[in-house]
Amino acid sequence: MVERPNSAAALDIASHLHPYTNARKHEAEGPLVLTEGKGIYVYDDQGKEYIEGLAGLWSTSLGFGEERLIKAATDQMRKLPYYHNFAQKSALPTIELAAKLLEISPVPMSKAFFANSGSEANDTVIKMVWYYNNALERPEKKKIISRIKGYHGVTVASASLTGLPMNHRDFDLPIANILHTSCPHHYRFGLDGETEEDFATRCAADLEQMILDEGPDTVAAFIGEPVMGAGGVLVPPRTYWEKIQPVLKKYDVLLVADEVICGFGRTGNLWGSQTYDIKPDILSMAKALSSSYMPISAVLISDQVYQGIADNSAKIGAFGHGYTYSGHPVAAAVALETLKIYEERDIVSHVQQVAPRLQEGLRRYADHPLVGEVRGVGLIAGVELVADRASKAPFDPPGKVGAYFAARAQAHGLIIRNLADTIGICPPLIVTEEQIDAILDRFDKAMDDTATWVAQEGLAAVA
Ligand SMILES: Cc1ncc(COP(=O)(O)O)c(C=O)c1O
């Protein structure tokens, strides 16, 4: 309840429509107002400290207050605070960033295109895929296959790729030509006794059947996150990517890797595509590209895709797509400095070193009465809470217990995110083992509180 009428909280309620928020709940309860950040910690306007256990939105990889990024931004602001990249203009940091991304790409790529968010990057991907197929005089080859529970953004087109009901319901989505194939989550969708490998085979067969049902000449691309994030931190079953990729090759379907969360070390390799041996034709990235200090995203395209787009741009007169802030020089300078820091501090090795502490620490909950599954890789993890471990029955309504857990974690000084009843953990990549212990400690307190509450409310079969 907001009691001080002139407070930031009251003003927020009066003036601000929040993304991904229950607006009526917000009117009643108000916001948590964050005012400062340092390392993995953030502080609210009352001075309370929190560990940012989700790195903001899976994104602030270098934590808060990284002076080098602040300097990179201010230096570039002084030199050239803005320029665009339309009509053969370019700026130095943008050029350097494009070249650097091609150098570190998990597979040979031809060009980088810049946008400002993951959604815009994936929107751009859809347009590129359509434009490319028109260039190749394949006007029928336009359908894009995504996955149930995939997350690719919220613009009209990228929300259509997203396979979560909340992003479609009452927005009149998805748009035409976007399809969703099976969700590769073994715990939820594997059959009794089905191994991960057999389940992966079935997912690949589902995909192939969808392509055949639709007609291979109408299917242009498949998009997937190496590890699905917002859908509940879903780690693919063993051999999944190995089995999906030949199906795409067989029907000349482009593979798009959405590395918006997985890119830049999150899974213990620079790219999620390396962790799962994915060979994309197109790769989208955002978030940790700039440690989220500036909004920037990028799309890398293979030479094959580039040649089609380039030919068509010559035929039409231009590639008629781009944002005022595509390749913004300040954002590009910050991204470049972020990539330098990753290299200098060998952030990938750091993740490999500390990740077991988090993964093993969380797996201690695998037998907890409220926990159905603990999953994760590198520094991303999900703990799925269930009403009944034996039947895997979820809580009813979904998300209520997860939200309670998140609120209790926040009270104990840990910000995490509940994805319905899965608790997502994704700390800044700079997190140390000691700090992981502190995360686990606060997580434990939230788990105890949740177990007590669930028992009091009689929400679980066993509590
Ligand atoms: C995998 C993935 N793709 C795309 C997006 C959309 O990015 P943005 O919120 O920057 O538009 C997200 C955001 O969480 C994401 O996790």
The ligand as an SDF file (V2000), in Angstrom:
LIG
                    3D

 16 16  0  0  0  0  0  0  0  0999 V2000
   15.3580  -15.2500  -26.1260 C   0  0  0  0  0  0  0  0  0  0  0  0
   14.7830  -13.8760  -26.2010 C   0  0  0  0  0  0  0  0  0  0  0  0
   14.5310  -13.3350  -27.3900 N   0  0  0  0  0  0  0  0  0  0  0  0
   14.0240  -12.1010  -27.5210 C   0  0  0  0  0  0  0  0  0  0  0  0
   13.7170  -11.3480  -26.4080 C   0  0  0  0  0  0  0  0  0  0  0  0
   13.1210   -9.9970  -26.5630 C   0  0  0  0  0  0  0  0  0  0  0  0
   14.0370   -9.0270  -26.2120 O   0  0  0  0  0  0  0  0  0  0  0  0
   13.5630   -7.5460  -25.8220 P   0  0  0  0  0  0  0  0  0  0  0  0
   12.8380   -7.6410  -24.5270 O   0  0  0  0  0  0  0  0  0  0  0  0
   14.8860   -6.8110  -25.7460 O   0  0  0  0  0  0  0  0  0  0  0  0
   12.7210   -7.0470  -26.9300 O   0  0  0  0  0  0  0  0  0  0  0  0
   13.9720  -11.8660  -25.1280 C   0  0  0  0  0  0  0  0  0  0  0  0
   13.6680  -11.0850  -23.9170 C   0  0  0  0  0  0  0  0  0  0  0  0
   13.7030  -11.5800  -22.8240 O   0  0  0  0  0  0  0  0  0  0  0  0
   14.5020  -13.1730  -25.0360 C   0  0  0  0  0  0  0  0  0  0  0  0
   14.7180  -13.7300  -23.8430 O   0  0  0  0  0  0  0  0  0  0  0  0
  1  2  1  0
  2  3  1  0
  2 15  2  0
  3  4  2  0
  4  5  1  0
  5  6  1  0
  5 12  2  0
  6  7  1  0
  7  8  1  0
  8  9  2  0
  8 10  1  0
  8 11  1  0
 12 13  1  0
 12 15  1  0
 13 14  2  0
 15 16  1  0
M  END
$$$$
